[in-house]
């Protein structure tokens, strides 16, 4: 009889399915074990804790393999503890990037988690098969193998006497030796309209960013799958996904579009889109060099489509001193001007121009962070900006600085908080267990105070409200066309107008309180808090620990509509006047432009109702020009404009609402975060002045 081996890449489900991706990492390992050890092991794979708990209640495996990521580490360990308590003979193997680099820290990690028998570092496919064969030679007695201090590639463990044993580093150099969990049918159970398919075409990253757990030198070499297999996997996924609610696809590649071979993958993706009309959304991490190739790949994927792939480049910072501290190599802003020009050529083609920035990196301060925002918003015209707080990820050089002896002069102010959405109360072995994932977030450094940090966070909220996906391009396009700074207009609004409006003032107070409340000084304090079932229930209900940027962006649109618009109008008038460029036409254009933007905006509460307004400027012409216009040339007789969605648009919106839900702030926030909001703007046409609206 075959031995049972369970593989689980668990996701938290306390506030909905959090890590809603196919379990690709552990699936690749499971598929390799299923092929190489088909006579010895019966393989099963799990994503949801509820399903794993049910299976464990029916039969314990010989080996339980669990993924270890920042977003599921404590959940996985709770299952390992329960299994070891009830079935001590079961061998538990963990693998994943949430594992320190320094050997002493690895030893400490395992000593603090005695329910882990073995932890695999780096690539897991060959390593696990090698370990399993050694275990079979010891009659699946993990303690016996440990007593001999047996070395196994990529495998770390503690002996019964507490001695740390670590096998040599090893990587999979030929991805074509690994069977596909898609093509072998292992993943068929996950095409459930909830999980997003995840695909790997390359593995590795040539860069050495200290904040990233792919920045280790061992990961620098790049390995690639053949284009034939990529095409076969894409078609397999498309056939099973094209008629589901879930119409997204993610590549795990760390630098997609940077390599010559990515042109072939982009062509393959385009052929799949043409054949299956799927996916609507394709996400990946784009490369850090070869901007012309990045642009070519984006054009190829998006040809004939609606913003399927973002045009993007992740900076993290544009400051040379900060980049030097984190050992990151970026293209310069000037290198990306070609991407900017293409973005503005496509101004009405719903093209997202994406970047990521990180606050509180070593050497960072308000001025440097704001200059990075000016570079991305003003110089490059980016319209989809994700600004992260720096977190210290296990497995990154930055998290292990002290143990590695590589810490720079800069000192961090580190607090602990619950990883947003990564929590719940779970039935594990008949017991209700409160579980939350904890992350170390940096809220300041020697040049960035906590007050500075909060000021920057307020700025980030305003970027999400006013800049992200161009909801007020009628105003910001005008400012750009006048040669003024869109970002400085935002700061002008923040410094002089936010507190004049009661609803906006309350919004900012709530945001700041929400940004401070979840922060704890030490682990004992936060662990004591989240181990209380009542507190976990408050996180689940949304009373504690929401994604403050997402939820307060939604709050702004739902609760601050009039003030949000009027504050921008007043700030723009003041800002332009301060530069000596205000005219009567511009002031009147700003008032109408605000009304026009509101007319078109997606509103999940009333999207099936048409809207209309009367205007004395030609905003349809202004839109063709990206709103970089002289308002005096757009004056017209009074016209009536109607904003609406056609039947195809309504079908898309209904599908997105079915997928994400609109019952809670978190759900609406996810809908905004995960989709191209440029596609959700209403179409506009001129109608007779007395034409009635359809409802």
C-alpha positions as CSV (number, residue, x, y, z in Angstrom):
1,X,0.0,0.0,0.0
2,X,1.3,3.5,-0.9
3,X,2.1,6.0,1.8
4,X,-0.1,9.0,1.9
5,X,1.6,12.4,1.5
6,X,-0.4,15.6,1.8
7,X,0.7,18.9,0.4
8,X,-0.9,22.1,1.6
9,X,-0.4,25.7,0.6
10,X,-3.0,27.1,3.0
11,X,-4.8,30.4,2.7
12,X,-6.5,32.3,5.4
13,X,-10.3,32.4,5.0
14,X,-11.4,34.4,8.0
15,X,-12.2,37.5,6.0
16,X,-12.7,35.8,2.7
17,X,-10.1,33.9,0.7
18,X,-6.9,35.9,1.2
19,X,-4.2,34.3,-0.9
20,X,-6.5,33.5,-3.8
21,X,-4.0,32.0,-6.1
22,X,-3.4,28.5,-7.3
23,X,-0.8,26.8,-5.1
24,X,1.9,26.8,-7.8
25,X,5.0,26.5,-5.6
26,X,3.9,23.5,-3.6
27,X,2.1,22.1,-6.7
28,X,5.3,21.9,-8.6
29,X,6.9,20.0,-5.8
30,X,3.8,17.7,-5.4
31,X,3.8,17.0,-9.2
32,X,7.5,16.0,-9.1
33,X,7.0,13.7,-6.2
34,X,3.9,12.2,-7.8
35,X,6.0,11.3,-10.9
36,X,9.3,10.3,-9.3
37,X,7.8,8.3,-6.4
38,X,4.6,7.1,-7.9
39,X,5.2,3.6,-6.5
40,X,5.8,4.9,-2.9
41,X,3.4,7.8,-2.3
42,X,-0.2,8.7,-3.0
43,X,-0.2,12.5,-3.4
44,X,-3.0,14.9,-2.3
45,X,-2.9,18.7,-2.4
46,X,-4.9,21.3,-0.4
47,X,-5.5,25.0,-0.4
48,X,-8.3,25.6,2.1
49,X,-7.8,24.9,5.8
50,X,-11.3,23.6,6.1
51,X,-10.7,20.9,3.5
52,X,-7.3,19.9,5.1
53,X,-8.9,19.7,8.5
54,X,-11.6,17.4,7.2
55,X,-9.1,15.1,5.5
56,X,-6.9,14.9,8.6
57,X,-9.9,14.0,10.7
58,X,-10.4,11.0,8.4
59,X,-6.9,9.8,7.9
60,X,-3.4,11.0,8.9
61,X,-0.7,10.9,6.2
62,X,2.8,9.5,6.6
63,X,4.2,12.9,5.5
64,X,2.6,16.3,5.7
65,X,4.2,19.0,3.6
66,X,3.3,22.7,4.3
67,X,4.2,25.9,2.5
68,X,5.8,28.6,4.6
69,X,5.0,32.2,3.4
70,X,4.6,35.4,5.4
71,X,0.8,35.2,4.8
72,X,0.3,31.6,6.0
73,X,3.2,30.6,8.4
74,X,1.2,30.5,11.6
75,X,-1.8,28.8,10.0
76,X,0.5,26.1,8.6
77,X,2.3,25.7,11.9
78,X,-1.0,25.3,13.8
79,X,-1.9,22.3,11.6
80,X,1.6,20.9,12.1
81,X,1.3,21.2,15.9
82,X,-2.1,19.5,15.9
83,X,-0.9,16.6,13.7
84,X,2.2,16.1,15.9
85,X,0.1,16.2,19.0
86,X,-2.3,13.5,17.7
87,X,0.0,11.6,15.4
88,X,3.6,12.1,16.5
89,X,4.8,9.6,13.9
90,X,3.7,11.9,11.0
91,X,6.8,13.6,9.4
92,X,6.2,17.3,8.9
93,X,8.2,19.1,6.1
94,X,8.0,22.8,5.6
95,X,9.3,24.8,2.6
96,X,9.1,28.3,1.3
97,X,10.8,31.7,1.4
98,X,9.7,32.7,5.0
99,X,12.9,31.2,6.4
100,X,16.0,33.1,7.6
101,X,19.3,33.2,5.7
102,X,21.8,33.1,8.5
103,X,22.4,29.6,9.9
104,X,22.1,30.7,13.5
105,X,18.7,32.3,12.8
106,X,17.6,29.1,11.0
107,X,18.5,27.1,14.0
108,X,16.5,29.5,16.3
109,X,13.6,29.4,13.9
110,X,13.4,25.6,14.1
111,X,14.0,25.5,17.9
112,X,11.0,27.8,18.3
113,X,8.9,25.5,16.2
114,X,9.5,21.9,17.3
115,X,6.5,20.6,15.3
116,X,8.6,21.1,12.1
117,X,10.7,18.0,11.4
118,X,12.5,19.3,8.3
119,X,12.6,22.7,6.5
120,X,13.6,22.9,2.9
121,X,15.3,26.1,1.7
122,X,15.4,27.3,-1.9
123,X,14.0,25.0,-4.6
124,X,11.9,22.1,-3.2
125,X,11.4,19.7,-6.1
126,X,14.6,17.7,-6.2
127,X,15.3,18.4,-2.5
128,X,12.0,16.8,-1.2
129,X,12.4,13.7,-3.4
130,X,15.9,13.2,-2.1
131,X,14.7,13.6,1.5
132,X,11.8,11.2,1.0
133,X,14.1,8.5,-0.4
134,X,16.4,8.9,2.6
135,X,13.4,8.6,4.9
136,X,12.2,5.5,3.1
137,X,15.6,4.0,3.8
138,X,14.9,4.7,7.5
139,X,11.3,3.2,7.3
140,X,9.9,6.7,7.4
141,X,11.4,7.3,10.8
142,X,12.4,10.9,10.8
143,X,14.1,10.7,14.2
144,X,16.3,7.8,13.0
145,X,17.5,9.9,10.0
146,X,18.2,12.9,12.3
147,X,20.2,10.8,14.7
148,X,22.7,10.0,11.9
149,X,22.9,13.7,11.0
150,X,22.3,12.8,7.4
151,X,22.9,15.6,5.0
152,X,20.3,16.2,2.3
153,X,20.3,19.0,-0.3
154,X,18.5,22.1,0.8
155,X,17.3,20.4,4.0
156,X,17.6,21.9,7.5
157,X,16.7,20.3,10.8
158,X,17.5,19.9,14.5
159,X,18.6,16.6,15.9
160,X,17.0,15.2,19.1
161,X,19.9,16.9,21.0
162,X,19.3,20.2,19.4
163,X,22.2,20.2,17.0
164,X,21.5,22.1,13.8
165,X,22.1,20.2,10.5
166,X,22.0,21.9,7.1
167,X,22.4,20.3,3.7
168,X,24.2,22.0,0.9
169,X,22.5,24.7,-1.3
170,X,21.0,23.4,-4.5
171,X,18.9,24.8,-7.3
172,X,16.8,23.2,-10.1
173,X,18.8,24.2,-13.2
174,X,16.5,22.6,-15.8
175,X,12.8,23.5,-15.4
176,X,11.9,21.1,-18.2
177,X,12.6,18.2,-15.8
178,X,9.6,19.3,-13.7
179,X,6.1,18.1,-14.6
180,X,3.4,20.7,-14.8
181,X,0.8,20.5,-12.0
182,X,-1.7,21.8,-14.6
183,X,-1.0,19.3,-17.4
184,X,-0.9,16.4,-15.0
185,X,-4.4,17.3,-13.8
186,X,-3.2,17.9,-10.2
187,X,-4.7,21.4,-10.3
188,X,-8.1,20.6,-11.9
189,X,-9.8,20.8,-8.5
190,X,-8.8,24.4,-8.2
191,X,-10.7,25.8,-11.2
192,X,-13.4,27.0,-8.9
193,X,-13.9,30.6,-10.0
194,X,-12.2,31.7,-6.7
195,X,-8.5,31.1,-7.3
196,X,-6.4,32.9,-9.9
197,X,-4.2,30.7,-12.1
198,X,-0.5,31.2,-11.4
199,X,2.2,30.3,-13.9
200,X,6.0,30.2,-14.0
201,X,8.0,30.8,-17.1
202,X,11.3,31.7,-15.5
203,X,12.8,31.2,-12.1
204,X,15.4,33.4,-10.4
205,X,16.3,37.1,-10.4
206,X,19.7,38.7,-11.3
207,X,19.3,41.5,-8.8
208,X,20.3,41.7,-5.2
209,X,17.7,43.9,-3.5
210,X,18.2,43.6,0.3
211,X,14.5,43.9,1.1
212,X,13.5,40.9,-1.1
213,X,13.8,37.2,-0.3
214,X,14.7,36.6,-3.9
215,X,17.8,38.9,-3.5
216,X,20.2,36.2,-2.4
217,X,23.1,35.5,-4.7
218,X,22.0,31.8,-5.1
219,X,18.9,33.1,-6.9
220,X,20.8,35.2,-9.4
221,X,20.9,32.8,-12.3
222,X,17.8,32.6,-14.5
223,X,16.3,29.4,-15.7
224,X,13.4,29.1,-18.2
225,X,10.8,26.7,-19.5
226,X,10.3,26.0,-23.2
227,X,7.8,28.0,-25.1
228,X,6.0,24.9,-26.2
229,X,5.2,24.0,-22.6
230,X,4.3,27.6,-21.7
231,X,1.8,27.5,-24.7
232,X,0.4,24.1,-23.7
233,X,-0.1,25.3,-20.1
234,X,-1.7,28.6,-21.1
235,X,-4.2,26.8,-23.4
236,X,-5.0,24.2,-20.7
237,X,-5.7,27.0,-18.2
238,X,-7.7,29.0,-20.7
239,X,-10.0,26.1,-21.7
240,X,-10.9,25.7,-18.0
241,X,-11.1,29.3,-17.1
242,X,-12.7,31.1,-20.1
243,X,-16.3,30.5,-18.9
244,X,-15.7,31.1,-15.2
245,X,-16.2,34.3,-13.2
246,X,-12.4,34.4,-12.6
247,X,-10.8,35.9,-15.7
248,X,-7.3,36.8,-14.4
249,X,-3.9,35.2,-14.8
250,X,-0.7,35.8,-12.9
251,X,2.9,35.0,-13.9
252,X,5.3,34.5,-11.0
253,X,8.2,35.8,-13.2
254,X,10.2,38.4,-11.3
255,X,11.3,40.4,-14.5
256,X,8.8,39.6,-17.2
257,X,9.4,41.5,-20.5
258,X,13.1,42.0,-19.8
259,X,14.4,39.0,-21.7
260,X,14.4,38.3,-25.5
261,X,12.5,35.1,-24.8
262,X,9.7,37.0,-23.2
263,X,8.7,38.3,-26.6
264,X,7.8,34.8,-27.6
265,X,5.8,34.4,-24.4
266,X,4.0,37.6,-25.1
267,X,3.2,36.4,-28.6
268,X,1.9,33.1,-27.1
269,X,-0.2,35.1,-24.6
270,X,-1.7,37.2,-27.4
271,X,-2.6,34.0,-29.4
272,X,-4.4,32.6,-26.3
273,X,-6.3,35.9,-25.8
274,X,-7.4,35.8,-29.5
275,X,-8.5,32.2,-29.4
276,X,-10.3,32.1,-26.0
277,X,-11.1,35.8,-25.3
278,X,-9.3,35.2,-21.9
279,X,-7.8,36.5,-19.7
280,X,-9.2,40.0,-19.1
281,X,-6.4,40.7,-16.7
282,X,-2.8,39.6,-16.8
283,X,-0.5,40.5,-13.9
284,X,3.2,40.0,-13.4
285,X,6.4,41.7,-12.1
286,X,8.0,43.5,-15.0
287,X,11.7,43.8,-15.7
288,X,14.2,46.3,-14.5
289,X,16.1,46.9,-17.8
290,X,15.5,46.9,-21.5
291,X,12.6,49.4,-21.5
292,X,12.1,49.1,-25.3
293,X,11.5,45.4,-24.8
294,X,9.1,46.0,-21.9
295,X,7.1,48.3,-24.2
296,X,7.1,45.8,-27.1
297,X,5.8,43.1,-24.8
298,X,3.1,45.3,-23.4
299,X,2.0,46.3,-26.9
300,X,1.9,42.7,-28.1
301,X,-0.2,41.5,-25.2
302,X,-2.6,44.5,-25.3
303,X,-3.0,44.6,-29.1
304,X,-6.8,44.7,-29.6
305,X,-7.5,44.3,-25.9
306,X,-8.5,46.6,-23.2
307,X,-5.7,47.2,-20.8
308,X,-5.0,43.5,-20.2
309,X,-1.3,44.1,-19.1
310,X,-0.1,47.1,-17.2
311,X,2.7,49.1,-18.7
312,X,4.9,49.1,-15.6
313,X,8.3,49.6,-13.9
314,X,8.8,49.2,-10.2
315,X,11.2,51.8,-8.8
316,X,10.8,51.4,-5.0
317,X,12.8,54.7,-4.9
318,X,14.3,57.0,-7.5
319,X,16.9,58.3,-5.0
320,X,20.4,57.1,-5.8
321,X,21.6,57.0,-2.2
322,X,18.6,55.0,-1.1
323,X,19.0,52.6,-4.0
324,X,22.7,52.2,-3.1
325,X,21.7,51.3,0.5
326,X,19.4,48.5,-0.7
327,X,21.8,47.3,-3.5
328,X,19.2,47.9,-6.2
329,X,19.9,48.9,-9.8
330,X,17.2,50.9,-11.5
331,X,16.8,52.4,-14.9
332,X,16.8,56.1,-14.7
333,X,13.7,58.2,-15.1
334,X,15.0,59.4,-18.5
335,X,15.4,55.8,-19.6
336,X,11.6,55.4,-19.3
337,X,10.5,58.5,-21.2
338,X,9.7,56.2,-24.2
339,X,7.2,54.3,-22.0
340,X,5.8,57.6,-20.8
341,X,5.3,58.8,-24.4
342,X,3.5,55.6,-25.3
343,X,1.3,56.0,-22.2
344,X,0.2,59.4,-23.4
345,X,-0.3,58.2,-27.0
346,X,-2.7,55.7,-25.5
347,X,-4.4,58.2,-23.2
348,X,-7.8,57.0,-24.2
349,X,-7.0,53.3,-24.5
350,X,-7.4,52.6,-20.8
351,X,-3.6,52.0,-20.5
352,X,-2.3,51.7,-16.9
353,X,1.2,52.9,-16.3
354,X,2.2,51.2,-13.1
355,X,5.0,51.6,-10.5
356,X,5.7,50.5,-6.9
357,X,7.5,52.6,-4.2
358,X,8.5,51.7,-0.7
359,X,8.4,54.1,2.3
360,X,11.1,54.1,5.0
361,X,13.9,52.3,3.1
362,X,17.4,52.8,4.6
363,X,18.4,56.5,4.0
364,X,14.9,57.5,3.1
365,X,13.3,60.7,4.3
366,X,10.3,62.9,3.4
367,X,12.1,64.9,0.7
368,X,13.5,61.8,-1.0
369,X,10.2,60.0,-0.9
370,X,8.3,63.0,-2.3
371,X,10.9,63.4,-5.0
372,X,10.3,59.8,-6.0
373,X,6.6,60.6,-6.2
374,X,7.3,63.6,-8.3
375,X,9.4,61.6,-10.7
376,X,6.7,59.0,-11.2
377,X,3.6,61.3,-11.2
378,X,4.9,64.4,-12.8
379,X,7.8,63.4,-15.0
380,X,6.6,60.0,-16.1
381,X,2.8,60.5,-15.7
382,X,2.2,57.2,-14.0
383,X,-1.4,56.6,-13.1
384,X,-1.3,53.4,-11.1
385,X,1.0,53.8,-8.1
386,X,1.3,51.2,-5.3
387,X,3.2,52.6,-2.3
388,X,4.2,49.9,0.2
389,X,5.4,50.2,3.8
390,X,8.7,48.5,4.3
391,X,8.4,45.1,5.9
392,X,11.2,42.9,7.1
393,X,10.7,39.6,5.3
394,X,12.3,36.5,6.7
395,X,14.7,35.2,4.0
396,X,15.8,38.8,3.0
397,X,19.2,40.2,3.7
398,X,17.5,43.2,5.3
399,X,15.7,41.0,7.9
400,X,19.0,39.2,8.7
401,X,21.3,42.3,8.7
402,X,22.5,41.9,12.2
403,X,23.2,38.2,12.0
404,X,25.0,38.7,8.6
405,X,26.9,41.8,9.8
406,X,25.7,43.9,6.9
407,X,23.5,46.5,8.7
408,X,24.2,50.1,7.4
409,X,24.3,53.0,9.8
410,X,20.6,53.7,9.4
411,X,18.5,52.3,12.3
412,X,14.9,51.3,11.9
413,X,11.8,52.0,14.0
414,X,10.1,48.5,13.7
415,X,6.6,47.7,14.9
416,X,4.5,44.6,14.7
417,X,1.1,44.3,13.2
418,X,-1.3,41.7,11.9
419,X,-0.9,40.9,8.3
420,X,-4.1,42.4,6.7
421,X,-6.6,39.7,5.8
422,X,-4.3,36.9,7.2
423,X,-6.3,35.8,10.2
424,X,-9.3,33.8,11.3
425,X,-10.7,31.3,13.8
426,X,-10.3,27.8,12.5
427,X,-11.5,24.4,13.4
428,X,-8.3,22.3,13.7
429,X,-8.8,18.8,15.1
430,X,-12.2,19.7,16.7
431,X,-10.8,22.8,18.5
432,X,-11.5,26.4,17.5
433,X,-8.1,28.1,17.2
434,X,-7.6,31.9,16.7
435,X,-4.7,32.5,14.3
436,X,-3.1,35.6,12.8
437,X,0.0,36.2,10.8
438,X,2.4,38.9,12.2
439,X,4.7,41.1,10.2
440,X,7.5,43.5,11.1
441,X,6.8,46.9,9.5
442,X,9.2,49.8,9.5
443,X,7.6,53.1,10.5
444,X,10.7,55.3,10.7
445,X,14.4,55.4,10.5
446,X,17.2,57.8,11.6
447,X,16.1,60.4,8.9
448,X,12.3,59.7,8.9
449,X,10.4,60.2,12.1
450,X,7.1,58.5,12.9
451,X,5.3,61.8,12.4
452,X,7.0,62.0,9.0
453,X,5.8,58.5,8.3
454,X,2.2,59.4,9.1
455,X,2.4,62.5,6.9
456,X,3.6,60.4,4.0
457,X,0.9,57.9,4.6
458,X,-1.8,60.6,4.3
459,X,-0.2,61.6,1.0
460,X,-0.4,58.0,-0.2
461,X,-4.1,58.0,0.6
462,X,-4.6,61.2,-1.5
463,X,-2.7,59.6,-4.4
464,X,-5.1,56.6,-4.2
465,X,-8.1,58.9,-4.1
466,X,-7.1,61.5,-6.7
467,X,-4.3,60.1,-8.9
468,X,-4.7,56.3,-9.2
469,X,-6.4,55.4,-12.5
470,X,-7.0,59.1,-13.4
471,X,-10.3,59.7,-11.7
472,X,-9.8,63.5,-11.9
473,X,-7.8,63.7,-15.1
474,X,-10.0,66.6,-16.1
475,X,-8.2,68.7,-13.4
476,X,-4.8,67.1,-13.3
477,X,-4.4,66.9,-17.1
478,X,-5.1,70.7,-17.2
479,X,-2.4,71.2,-14.5
480,X,0.1,69.1,-16.4
481,X,-0.6,70.9,-19.6
482,X,0.1,74.2,-17.9
483,X,3.6,72.9,-16.9
484,X,2.7,72.7,-13.2
485,X,3.2,69.8,-10.8
486,X,0.3,67.4,-10.3
487,X,2.0,66.1,-7.1
488,X,2.5,69.6,-5.7
489,X,-1.2,70.3,-6.3
490,X,-1.9,67.3,-4.2
491,X,0.4,68.5,-1.4
492,X,-1.3,71.9,-1.6
493,X,-4.6,70.2,-1.1
494,X,-3.2,68.2,1.8
495,X,-1.6,71.2,3.6
496,X,-4.3,73.9,3.1
497,X,-7.7,72.4,2.3
498,X,-8.2,68.9,3.8
499,X,-9.1,70.2,7.2
500,X,-11.5,72.8,5.9
501,X,-14.0,70.1,5.1
502,X,-15.6,68.1,8.0
503,X,-16.0,64.8,6.2
504,X,-12.4,64.9,4.8
505,X,-11.1,65.9,8.3
506,X,-12.9,62.9,9.8
507,X,-11.6,60.7,7.0
508,X,-8.0,61.7,7.8
509,X,-8.5,61.3,11.5
510,X,-9.9,57.8,11.0
511,X,-7.1,56.9,8.6
512,X,-4.3,58.0,11.0
513,X,-6.0,56.3,13.9
514,X,-6.3,53.1,11.8
515,X,-2.7,53.4,10.8
516,X,-1.5,53.7,14.4
517,X,-3.9,51.3,16.2
518,X,-2.7,48.0,14.8
519,X,1.0,48.6,15.7
520,X,2.6,46.8,18.6
521,X,6.1,47.2,20.1
522,X,6.9,43.6,20.7
523,X,5.9,40.0,19.8
524,X,4.7,39.1,23.3
525,X,2.3,42.0,23.2
526,X,0.8,41.3,19.8
527,X,0.7,37.5,20.3
528,X,-1.2,37.9,23.5
529,X,-3.7,40.1,21.7
530,X,-4.4,37.9,18.7
531,X,-4.5,34.7,20.7
532,X,-7.7,36.1,22.1
533,X,-10.7,34.8,20.1
534,X,-12.8,37.9,20.8
535,X,-10.0,40.1,19.3
536,X,-9.8,37.9,16.2
537,X,-13.5,38.2,15.7
538,X,-13.1,42.0,15.8
539,X,-10.5,41.7,13.0
540,X,-12.9,39.5,11.0
541,X,-15.8,42.0,11.4
542,X,-13.5,44.8,10.2
543,X,-13.5,46.7,13.6
544,X,-9.7,46.0,13.8
545,X,-6.9,45.8,11.3
546,X,-8.2,46.7,7.9
547,X,-6.2,47.7,4.8
548,X,-6.4,51.4,5.7
549,X,-5.5,52.7,2.2
550,X,-8.1,50.5,0.5
551,X,-10.9,51.1,3.0
552,X,-10.4,54.8,3.3
553,X,-10.2,55.2,-0.4
554,X,-13.6,53.6,-0.6
555,X,-14.8,55.7,2.4
556,X,-13.8,58.9,0.5
557,X,-16.0,58.0,-2.5
558,X,-18.9,56.8,-0.4
559,X,-18.9,59.3,2.5
560,X,-17.0,62.4,1.3
561,X,-18.2,62.8,-2.3
562,X,-19.2,66.5,-2.2
563,X,-16.3,67.6,0.0
564,X,-13.8,65.5,-2.0
565,X,-14.7,67.2,-5.2
566,X,-15.0,70.7,-3.8
567,X,-11.7,70.5,-2.0
568,X,-9.9,69.6,-5.2
569,X,-11.6,72.4,-7.1
570,X,-10.7,74.9,-4.4
571,X,-7.1,73.7,-4.1
572,X,-6.6,73.7,-7.9
573,X,-7.9,77.3,-8.2
574,X,-5.6,78.4,-5.4
575,X,-2.6,76.5,-6.7
576,X,-2.9,77.8,-10.3
577,X,-3.6,81.3,-9.0
578,X,-0.5,81.0,-6.9
579,X,1.5,80.5,-10.1
580,X,-0.1,83.5,-11.7
581,X,-1.9,81.5,-14.4
582,X,-5.6,81.7,-13.2
583,X,-8.2,83.1,-15.7
584,X,-11.9,83.3,-15.6
585,X,-12.1,80.5,-18.2
586,X,-9.8,78.3,-16.2
587,X,-11.8,78.8,-13.0
588,X,-15.0,78.0,-14.8
589,X,-13.5,75.0,-16.6
590,X,-12.3,73.6,-13.2
591,X,-15.8,73.8,-11.8
592,X,-17.3,72.1,-14.8
593,X,-14.4,69.6,-15.0
594,X,-15.1,68.4,-11.5
595,X,-18.8,67.9,-12.4
596,X,-17.8,66.0,-15.6
597,X,-15.5,63.7,-13.7
598,X,-18.2,62.9,-11.2
599,X,-20.6,62.2,-14.1
600,X,-18.4,59.5,-15.4
601,X,-17.1,57.8,-12.3
602,X,-18.0,54.2,-11.5
603,X,-20.4,54.0,-8.5
604,X,-21.1,50.5,-7.4
605,X,-24.4,51.6,-5.9
606,X,-25.9,53.2,-9.0
607,X,-24.0,51.9,-12.0
608,X,-27.2,50.8,-13.7
609,X,-28.5,54.3,-13.7
610,X,-27.5,56.8,-16.4
611,X,-26.2,60.2,-15.4
612,X,-26.3,63.5,-17.3
613,X,-25.2,67.1,-17.0
614,X,-25.0,70.4,-18.9
615,X,-21.7,72.0,-19.8
616,X,-20.2,75.0,-21.7
617,X,-16.9,73.4,-22.5
618,X,-16.2,70.6,-25.0
619,X,-15.1,67.9,-22.6
620,X,-15.3,65.2,-25.3
621,X,-12.6,67.1,-27.3
622,X,-10.6,67.7,-24.1
623,X,-10.6,64.0,-23.4
624,X,-9.2,63.3,-26.9
625,X,-6.3,65.6,-26.0
626,X,-5.7,64.0,-22.6
627,X,-7.2,67.2,-20.9
628,X,-3.9,69.0,-21.6
629,X,-5.8,71.9,-23.0
630,X,-6.3,75.7,-23.1
631,X,-9.9,76.0,-21.8
632,X,-10.5,79.2,-23.8
633,X,-10.3,77.1,-27.0
634,X,-13.0,74.6,-25.8
635,X,-15.8,77.0,-25.0
636,X,-19.0,76.0,-26.6
637,X,-22.7,76.6,-26.5
638,X,-24.5,74.8,-23.7
639,X,-24.6,71.0,-24.3
640,X,-26.1,68.1,-22.5
641,X,-23.9,65.0,-22.0
642,X,-25.1,61.6,-21.0
643,X,-22.9,59.1,-19.2
644,X,-23.8,55.4,-19.5
645,X,-22.7,51.8,-19.7
646,X,-23.5,49.6,-22.6
647,X,-24.7,46.0,-22.2
648,X,-21.2,44.6,-22.4
649,X,-19.9,47.0,-19.8
650,X,-22.8,46.1,-17.4
651,X,-22.0,42.4,-17.9
652,X,-18.4,43.0,-17.0
653,X,-19.3,45.0,-13.9
654,X,-21.9,42.4,-12.8
655,X,-19.2,39.7,-13.1
656,X,-16.7,41.8,-11.0
657,X,-19.3,42.4,-8.3
658,X,-20.1,38.7,-8.2
659,X,-16.4,37.9,-7.9
660,X,-15.4,40.4,-5.2
661,X,-18.7,41.4,-3.5
662,X,-19.7,44.9,-2.5
663,X,-21.1,44.2,1.0
664,X,-18.1,45.4,2.9
665,X,-15.4,48.1,2.6
666,X,-12.8,45.4,2.2
667,X,-14.6,43.8,-0.7
668,X,-15.1,47.1,-2.5
669,X,-11.5,48.0,-1.8
670,X,-10.3,44.7,-3.4
671,X,-12.5,45.3,-6.4
672,X,-10.8,48.7,-6.8
673,X,-7.3,47.3,-6.2
674,X,-7.4,44.3,-8.5
675,X,-9.0,45.9,-11.5
676,X,-8.2,48.5,-14.2
677,X,-10.6,51.2,-13.0
678,X,-10.0,53.1,-16.3
679,X,-12.3,50.4,-17.9
680,X,-15.1,51.2,-15.4
681,X,-15.6,54.8,-16.4
682,X,-18.9,55.5,-18.1
683,X,-19.0,56.3,-21.8
684,X,-20.2,59.8,-22.7
685,X,-22.2,61.2,-25.6
686,X,-23.9,64.4,-26.4
687,X,-27.8,64.3,-26.4
688,X,-30.6,66.7,-26.8
689,X,-31.0,69.2,-23.9
690,X,-34.4,67.8,-23.0
691,X,-33.6,64.1,-23.4
692,X,-34.7,62.0,-20.4
693,X,-32.4,59.5,-18.7
694,X,-33.0,55.7,-18.6
695,X,-33.1,54.0,-15.3
